[in-house]
Amino acid sequence: MRVVLAEDLYLLREGLIRLLEAHGFEIAAAVESGPELHRALVDLRPDVAVVDVRLPPTFTDEGLQAALAARRTLPGLPVLVLSQHVEQLYARELLADGSGGVGYLLKDRVFNAEQFTDAVRRVAGGGTAMDPDVIARLLRSNARDEPLAALTPREREVLELMAEGRSNAAVAQRLFVSEGAVGKHTTSIFTKLGLTASDDDNRRVLAVLAYLNGSR
């Protein structure tokens, strides 16, 4: 599986290269700036991009903007954002097209290699890998919007876990409730959000994320 990696900090970039290679990934390119990232993605067309948000030359949002630009050229290009920051505007844009292959992890909440490499593989396979804090911020930013505001606290918990890519069984295990109870909450969530229920976990997560982005 070919990866393009964008990280401006030398030690972290080298560490990620070694970690990914140790888990069977091929590093197609490792770059440290936004322009380099865009060229590498368009020219090399990797299986997945692992991207820091803030890259040279301005250290604002070059990494995410370069990935978004490449994704517009190559629709469905899998992008996993690995950052210390939640850029809500661009996170929404990344999630907006609903084509899958997206992730957003916070560096200080990646606790082991298996968690990280599983997220890379999930995104490369067209799935989603969202940090709970990212989802919580997107939910809070929509808290005043109807019908999202109609969700109960438990339904919001279920929604956050669904948006991480968890199945009903995994949500039930996390919340210490039955899978049947999660199914009822899920049905209620879809009804309140005006979404068609689906047994396809990835599709239902993308539908919810697209709703949170306001692009149904």
Secondary structure by P-SEA (a helix, b strand, c coil): cbbbbbbccaaaaaaaaaaaaaaccccccccccaaaaaaaaaaccccccccccccccccccaaaaaaaaaaaaccccbbbbbccccaaaaaaaaacccccccbbbbccccccaaaaaaaaaaaaacbbbbbaaaaaaaaaaaccccccccccaaaaaaaaaaaacccaaaaaaaacccaaaaaaaaaaaaaaacbbbbccaaaaaaaaaaaaaccc
